[in-house]
């Protein structure tokens, strides 16, 4: 049985299971990251994390814009712009960004959009750091925002939506579940999809897109992170050379999210013409990562759904044979967040049976808590995840960006495990009681369309 976690365009907490170990052996971080941070006069935030032992350098830019910054009627702009960023700039023809990085021996290059940020990255040989900086600066300064590029990339995004969401079994229901956790009226930033609606994308004018670029793709709304093998003094000179004269912009407007979960509980049934078997998707509202309960909720999620012998797999898949798989989706926002569990029914199993078994397992944790062995395993998994991520410069750069954007301090990378190591069994039971309540969730039942018509 495949029990691996999957990623579906939503941030997933993929904790690695590990053998139990004494708590005293877990309290340290997964290797300290030495770093320096500063700002250019135009507001560009720079984070340098040199590692002389590495022969490559990650060049990573996060823009403080994601789908959470889109107002009603403008959904999909952040993701559309991610595509636009590869359509050329003053000195780089369309499509040549990838070509130039590959010719220089680079890899790990792409861009992604989430609710909370948009990132662009590449890893290059250390002696080609100048190329990565020049490429990122050129498109920050002079992106080719033309009608032709807008029309082309709008069509690409719409086809992406058709292929990856509309024509895939369960995926539309998954997005409806995870977005349905958030109140559409009071928390729209997290209650709409990253890819947006066709109507909003079709309504986007060239002036709208140019305004978006000027507002959000300015140096004072970006963070540049370098991690790996490079000389800090030389890097600073190049950063000033390439980015220093890019003008800043007025502070970007922000949307608000208040009372995100007041509409819960919710229950819906969706008919899916592509689904071969029923499924049940259950999502709970959970706190932001900066809130005290977040660490305990994260570890609870791991105990429920990560690794061998996770509670839900053990009960629903192995013991009861009611599910053929469990997919957890842990959405970590810079505000209210969500934990979702996607249960795929086994042949002949009714959705109601699947939900009953799930509810029984949740009720057992809310009543009895978890074992010390489960808690230690979850902590070890968190630390193993951190060690794994930092094996390459790109992983370190992303972790630094996450610490900066979510916690306001890149140095948080060196103490990020502390809240998790302080969680107790009582904390786990308490947050299960508070957040995994039937009154704090949405339940979406997916029924194959053929079965629904019988």
Phi and psi in degrees as a GROMACS rama.xvg file:
@    title "Ramachandran Plot"
@    xaxis  label "Phi"
@    yaxis  label "Psi"
@TYPE xy
-80.4612  115.356  UNK-2
-114.86  18.1073  UNK-3
-74.5857  149.312  UNK-4
-75.3866  149.224  UNK-5
-120.186  159.616  UNK-6
-114.685  133.679  UNK-7
-128.46  43.2345  UNK-8
81.5178  2.69217  UNK-9
-119.544  141.821  UNK-10
-60.4304  129.759  UNK-11
-122.12  132.945  UNK-12
-83.0443  99.6831  UNK-13
-100.507  82.8115  UNK-14
-83.0629  139.42  UNK-15
-94.2746  129.91  UNK-16
-68.4802  148.614  UNK-17
-149.75  160.574  UNK-18
-66.7507  152.87  UNK-19
-64.749  147.42  UNK-20
-148.497  156.797  UNK-21
-59.318  143.577  UNK-22
-56.7285  -37.5697  UNK-23
-59.5717  -26.3636  UNK-24
-82.7354  -6.09933  UNK-25
-106.912  -8.906  UNK-26
-72.6157  -18.1833  UNK-27
-81.2003  162.236  UNK-28
-77.2756  169.625  UNK-29
-85.9205  57.4015  UNK-30
89.1701  124.383  UNK-31
-74.4034  140.285  UNK-32
-104.929  117.069  UNK-33
-80.6857  131.405  UNK-34
-147.035  161.807  UNK-35
-136.515  140.997  UNK-36
-133.85  144.334  UNK-37
-159.528  174.602  UNK-38
-125.069  144.784  UNK-39
-77.7121  161.553  UNK-40
-56.6681  -27.5173  UNK-41
-82.9184  3.26697  UNK-42
99.573  -8.10334  UNK-43
-62.1891  123.327  UNK-44
-86.2913  133.298  UNK-45
-123.439  133.53  UNK-46
-123.493  124.465  UNK-47
-114.487  126.73  UNK-48
-132.004  78.7105  UNK-49
-74.7133  144.273  UNK-50
-138.325  98.9923  UNK-51
-60.8882  -19.0999  UNK-52
-79.1253  -7.06762  UNK-53
-105.752  139.82  UNK-54
-96.7129  10.6467  UNK-55
-134.282  160.113  UNK-56
-133.492  133.641  UNK-57
-89.9211  128.479  UNK-58
-109.852  113.77  UNK-59
-132.776  124.978  UNK-60
-120.985  124.782  UNK-61
-108.295  128.489  UNK-62
-98.8208  136.412  UNK-63
-79.8485  64.8882  UNK-64
-153.151  135.07  UNK-65
-150.575  -171.141  UNK-66
-64.7842  -19.1711  UNK-67
-64.998  -19.7545  UNK-68
-89.0004  1.84569  UNK-69
-90.893  125.712  UNK-70
-78.7851  170.444  UNK-71
-59.2866  137.278  UNK-72
90.9481  -6.59327  UNK-73
-129.637  28.1106  UNK-74
-70.6168  146.652  UNK-75
91.4661  -5.01702  UNK-76
-64.9632  -42.8884  UNK-77
-61.6766  -44.4077  UNK-78
-69.9956  -39.5502  UNK-79
-58.2209  -39.8979  UNK-80
-70.6361  -30.0459  UNK-81
-56.4671  -42.785  UNK-82
-66.1019  -41.7648  UNK-83
-60.3538  -29.7312  UNK-84
-68.2015  -9.55661  UNK-85
-108.579  15.2159  UNK-86
-99.725  14.1876  UNK-87
103.971  160.254  UNK-88
-145.458  -170.96  UNK-89
-54.9527  -38.0636  UNK-90
-117.303  4.17675  UNK-91
-128.243  110.803  UNK-92
-63.0932  161.073  UNK-93
-53.3131  129.503  UNK-94
83.1703  -10.3433  UNK-95
-78.848  -15.1884  UNK-96
-56.0156  -51.0085  UNK-97
-62.6854  -42.6944  UNK-98
-61.8873  -45.1997  UNK-99
-65.8216  -39.9987  UNK-100
-65.2403  -43.6524  UNK-101
-65.5067  -40.9837  UNK-102
-63.7613  -28.0984  UNK-103
-84.2652  1.91676  UNK-104
87.8846  15.8845  UNK-105
-88.951  169.205  UNK-106
-154.966  -164.53  UNK-107
48.4507  51.9078  UNK-108
-119.527  135.717  UNK-109
179.872  -171.505  UNK-110
-145.589  148.152  UNK-111
-140.705  153.509  UNK-112
-121.283  134.519  UNK-113
-128.388  -177.938  UNK-114
-61.7668  -31.3762  UNK-115
-108.383  -8.29034  UNK-116
-170.853  164.994  UNK-117
-125.985  132.578  UNK-118
-124.549  154.085  UNK-119
-136.741  136.345  UNK-120
-154.329  156.954  UNK-121
-159.473  151.217  UNK-122
-116.641  129.845  UNK-123
-127.928  157.623  UNK-124
-55.3302  146.278  UNK-125
-55.4652  -33.6348  UNK-126
-78.857  0.901272  UNK-127
-115.648  21.5912  UNK-128
-54.3066  -38.4682  UNK-129
-57.9955  -34.9489  UNK-130
-64.5096  -47.5554  UNK-131
-60.7105  -42.2378  UNK-132
-66.2542  -42.5449  UNK-133
-62.7557  -43.3571  UNK-134
-61.9538  -46.0586  UNK-135
-67.5758  -39.364  UNK-136
-67.2286  -37.7965  UNK-137
-64.7714  -41.1628  UNK-138
-79.6234  -24.9418  UNK-139
-66.6323  -36.4618  UNK-140
-82.1277  -38.2746  UNK-141
-145.782  44.5049  UNK-142
-58.0133  142.531  UNK-143
-81.1098  84.6013  UNK-144
-91.4878  89.2138  UNK-145
-119.112  163.093  UNK-146
-62.8467  -39.2867  UNK-147
-61.53  -47.3935  UNK-148
-64.9841  -38.8868  UNK-149
-62.0388  -47.6489  UNK-150
-62.9789  -43.4988  UNK-151
-62.2978  -48.1287  UNK-152
-76.2853  -28.2888  UNK-153
-62.255  -42.5395  UNK-154
-65.8188  -38.6613  UNK-155
-63.148  -44.8228  UNK-156
-64.285  -41.2815  UNK-157
-65.7125  -37.8089  UNK-158
-68.3946  -36.5715  UNK-159
-59.7127  -42.5102  UNK-160
-63.1615  -42.4891  UNK-161
-61.6778  -45.6656  UNK-162
-74.4161  -42.1548  UNK-163
-92.9128  -19.9042  UNK-164
-122.104  -61.7549  UNK-165
-63.3073  -35.3083  UNK-166
-102.968  16.3666  UNK-167
-112.558  135.716  UNK-168
-61.9673  137.276  UNK-169
74.7643  -23.4656  UNK-170
-66.611  -40.964  UNK-171
-59.9655  -40.8637  UNK-172
-66.2309  -36.2065  UNK-173
-60.0528  -47.2664  UNK-174
-65.4683  -39.2945  UNK-175
-62.7435  -34.8442  UNK-176
-69.7466  -51.5445  UNK-177
-67.1648  -35.2984  UNK-178
-77.7138  -27.6179  UNK-179
-68.8751  -13.6895  UNK-180
-63.6735  -31.389  UNK-181
-99.4321  139.654  UNK-182
-68.5802  120.248  UNK-183
-60.2867  -33.0174  UNK-184
-83.1456  -36.757  UNK-185
-107.5  -12.3798  UNK-186
-139.447  49.7415  UNK-187
-58.5178  -32.8096  UNK-188
-51.5964  -34.3746  UNK-189
-108.442  2.84658  UNK-190
-101.329  11.0534  UNK-191
-131.894  160.433  UNK-192
-78.0774  154.834  UNK-193
-63.6482  -40.1142  UNK-194
-76.4977  -18.229  UNK-195
81.4229  -176.818  UNK-196
-103.344  152.437  UNK-197
-59.9896  -40.2935  UNK-198
-60.4342  -45.5947  UNK-199
-66.5631  -41.2183  UNK-200
-65.647  -40.6412  UNK-201
-66.7456  -28.9072  UNK-202
-80.786  -10.8022  UNK-203
-68.2812  125.741  UNK-204
-97.765  166.338  UNK-205
-61.9624  -38.2767  UNK-206
-63.3976  -38.2678  UNK-207
-59.8371  -44.8248  UNK-208
-69.9197  -40.2069  UNK-209
-62.0191  -39.9628  UNK-210
-64.2462  -39.9109  UNK-211
-61.6703  -43.7905  UNK-212
-62.3237  -47.7315  UNK-213
-63.0085  -33.1825  UNK-214
-77.5217  -47.6076  UNK-215
-105.905  -19.0992  UNK-216
-102.82  43.4758  UNK-217
-102.108  155.435  UNK-218
-60.0641  -33.2983  UNK-219
-75.8156  -0.180079  UNK-220
-116.65  22.1954  UNK-221
-135.27  156.206  UNK-222
-128.882  124.512  UNK-223
-101.739  124.828  UNK-224
-122.436  132.393  UNK-225
-115.585  131.501  UNK-226
-138.865  135.358  UNK-227
124.036  -148.796  UNK-228
-87.6428  106.212  UNK-229
-162.159  159.562  UNK-230
-91.8871  118.992  UNK-231
-58.0511  -40.9738  UNK-232
-63.5387  -44.5384  UNK-233
-65.8901  -39.1579  UNK-234
-61.5492  -42.4271  UNK-235
-60.8743  -41.2133  UNK-236
-62.1823  -43.8889  UNK-237
-67.9019  -38.8757  UNK-238
-61.9496  -43.8342  UNK-239
-63.6186  -41.8656  UNK-240
-61.2178  -45.2379  UNK-241
-87.0442  -36.0017  UNK-242
-106.019  -17.5931  UNK-243
-61.5971  -28.9142  UNK-244
-99.8983  7.93545  UNK-245
-75.9277  125.148  UNK-246
-70.3739  147.332  UNK-247
-79.6319  175.927  UNK-248
-132.232  162.821  UNK-249
-57.2933  154.3  UNK-250
-56.3864  133.044  UNK-251
-69.9305  141.959  UNK-252
-70.3205  153.676  UNK-253
-126.457  141.943  UNK-254
-82.7023  167.72  UNK-255
-123.102  152.155  UNK-256
-131.69  115.412  UNK-257
-127.461  152.245  UNK-258
42.5514  59.2899  UNK-259
-67.804  -26.4154  UNK-260
-114.314  13.8015  UNK-261
-69.0643  -17.2952  UNK-262
-85.0028  -8.37408  UNK-263
-79.749  152.713  UNK-264
-81.5603  158.961  UNK-265
-135.346  150.179  UNK-266
-143.899  132.821  UNK-267
-140.061  156.841  UNK-268
-123.704  132.128  UNK-269
-121.122  132.309  UNK-270
-91.7481  127.604  UNK-271
-120.438  113.645  UNK-272
-69.189  -15.8684  UNK-273
-104.234  -7.07324  UNK-274
-80.2893  124.035  UNK-275
-77.0202  -27.8015  UNK-276
-139.642  159.213  UNK-277
-65.6935  163.047  UNK-278
-149.244  156.42  UNK-279
-126.356  129.647  UNK-280
-120.164  124.15  UNK-281
-126.013  124.32  UNK-282
-129.138  138.753  UNK-283
-115.17  146.874  UNK-284
-78.203  131.518  UNK-285
-132.26  166.787  UNK-286
-74.8928  164.275  UNK-287
-68.2392  156.699  UNK-288
-62.5961  -20.9288  UNK-289
-84.2869  -5.47941  UNK-290
-87.2533  151.504  UNK-291
-59.3149  -32.4035  UNK-292
-81.9048  -7.71218  UNK-293
-60.6369  -43.5858  UNK-294
-60.9935  -43.0944  UNK-295
-66.2322  -39.2641  UNK-296
-64.857  -38.7599  UNK-297
-62.6823  -44.9041  UNK-298
-67.6244  -36.1252  UNK-299
-61.3793  -42.6495  UNK-300
-59.0318  -40.6042  UNK-301
-63.8186  -44.1421  UNK-302
-62.8381  -36.8558  UNK-303
-73.259  -34.953  UNK-304
-141.255  3.67495  UNK-305
-114.566  129.325  UNK-306
81.8677  177.952  UNK-307
-63.6905  142.913  UNK-308
66.1458  19.574  UNK-309
-60.4463  147.318  UNK-310
-53.478  -50.5548  UNK-311
-69.2427  -42.8119  UNK-312
-61.4234  -45.2063  UNK-313
-60.2405  -43.909  UNK-314
-79.9729  -53.9913  UNK-315
-78.8887  -35.2878  UNK-316
-93.0524  -54.086  UNK-317
-79.6605  -48.1705  UNK-318
-79.6998  -54.8567  UNK-319
-88.6591  -15.4977  UNK-320
54.7343  30.7869  UNK-321
-90.1519  -22.4872  UNK-322
-126.233  148.082  UNK-323
-96.0518  -7.06571  UNK-324
-179.869  152.384  UNK-325
-122.619  126.034  UNK-326
-116.184  110.747  UNK-327
-87.329  141.185  UNK-328
-128.885  113.865  UNK-329
-110.599  102.9  UNK-330
-92.8759  108.796  UNK-331
-100.922  110.57  UNK-332
-101.593  173.964  UNK-333
-87.9366  21.5552  UNK-334
-158.165  -150.475  UNK-335
-52.5009  140.774  UNK-336
-126.307  -174.247  UNK-337
-149.695  148.013  UNK-338
-123.511  123.118  UNK-339
-122.818  146.618  UNK-340
-129.605  119.661  UNK-341
-105.111  112.887  UNK-342
-108.024  115.112  UNK-343
-93.5905  119.677  UNK-344
-70.2714  144.454  UNK-345
-75.008  163.304  UNK-346
-55.3225  128.528  UNK-347
84.2404  -1.93742  UNK-348
-95.1105  126.765  UNK-349
-76.2171  147.219  UNK-350
-56.4341  -35.9518  UNK-351
-61.3973  -38.2202  UNK-352
-64.6293  -42.3021  UNK-353
-61.8598  -45.2149  UNK-354
-66.5588  -36.8961  UNK-355
-61.5086  -45.4404  UNK-356
-64.3886  -41.6079  UNK-357
-59.3515  -48.5348  UNK-358
-62.4696  -35.8526  UNK-359
-63.9034  -40.1853  UNK-360
-70.2067  -39.788  UNK-361
-64.3878  -43.0448  UNK-362
-62.4159  -34.5538  UNK-363
-65.8274  -40.6135  UNK-364
-69.5683  -40.1702  UNK-365
-63.3748  -30.1848  UNK-366
-88.2057  -47.3041  UNK-367
-108.058  -12.0527  UNK-368
76.9944  -159.054  UNK-369
-124.894  168.307  UNK-370
-84.2338  160.523  UNK-371
-63.4845  -35.8076  UNK-372
-61.5213  -41.8214  UNK-373
-64.0077  -40.6773  UNK-374
-66.0278  -44.4413  UNK-375
-63.905  -40.4338  UNK-376
-62.135  -41.0709  UNK-377
-65.9692  -40.9728  UNK-378
-61.9647  -46.2551  UNK-379
-60.7522  -37.3073  UNK-380
-63.0197  -39.4228  UNK-381
-62.4156  -43.8401  UNK-382
-68.5467  -39.5822  UNK-383
-62.1486  -38.9467  UNK-384
-60.559  -43.1731  UNK-385
-65.3347  -43.7179  UNK-386
-60.4273  -44.8481  UNK-387
-61.2901  -44.7539  UNK-388
-62.5751  -30.7904  UNK-389
-93.3327  13.7215  UNK-390
-71.3664  -20.9968  UNK-391
-128.059  153.542  UNK-392
-56.8001  -36.7545  UNK-393
-59.4715  -42.3702  UNK-394
-63.8856  -40.6831  UNK-395
-64.8404  -42.6044  UNK-396
-61.8431  -42.9603  UNK-397
-64.8125  -39.8629  UNK-398
-64.4312  -37.6862  UNK-399
-65.8426  -41.3158  UNK-400
-63.7954  -42.6894  UNK-401
-60.6063  -46.3121  UNK-402
-60.6819  -37.5393  UNK-403
-70.1322  -48.2982  UNK-404
-80.0774  -31.0755  UNK-405
-93.6977  -30.552  UNK-406
-117.948  -3.74873  UNK-407
76.8069  11.123  UNK-408
-156.011  112.776  UNK-409
-60.1098  -28.619  UNK-410
-67.3245  -11.9464  UNK-411
-59.5611  -21.6403  UNK-412
-56.185  -29.1406  UNK-413
-89.2063  -0.0826132  UNK-414
-136.847  15.756  UNK-415
-67.115  -23.2726  UNK-416
-81.9743  -16.5499  UNK-417
-56.1559  -45.7098  UNK-418
-61.4473  -33.9673  UNK-419
-72.4206  -37.2853  UNK-420
-72.3984  -17.7755  UNK-421
-88.8795  -7.85737  UNK-422
-69.6144  137.326  UNK-423
-109.931  169.472  UNK-424
-61.6682  -37.1819  UNK-425
-62.7549  -37.2372  UNK-426
-62.5587  -42.5752  UNK-427
-61.0991  -47.2536  UNK-428
-64.2156  -39.2909  UNK-429
-64.6791  -45.5063  UNK-430
-72.0365  -30.021  UNK-431
-62.045  -42.7328  UNK-432
-64.5374  -39.4467  UNK-433
-78.9921  -46.192  UNK-434
-100.379  -29.5506  UNK-435
-93.7275  46.1593  UNK-436
-91.3313  144.979  UNK-437
-58.1343  -20.9276  UNK-438
-85.2718  -1.9143  UNK-439
-124.159  39.1954  UNK-440
-150.744  164.232  UNK-441
-117.945  137.348  UNK-442
-118.671  120.668  UNK-443
-115.032  120.477  UNK-444
-99.4964  123.853  UNK-445
-100.775  123.144  UNK-446
-118.621  127.942  UNK-447
-55.1113  135.084  UNK-448
-58.4161  -38.1717  UNK-449
-62.6681  -41.6214  UNK-450
-67.1275  -35.8691  UNK-451
-66.619  -26.4291  UNK-452
-86.6755  -10.7242  UNK-453
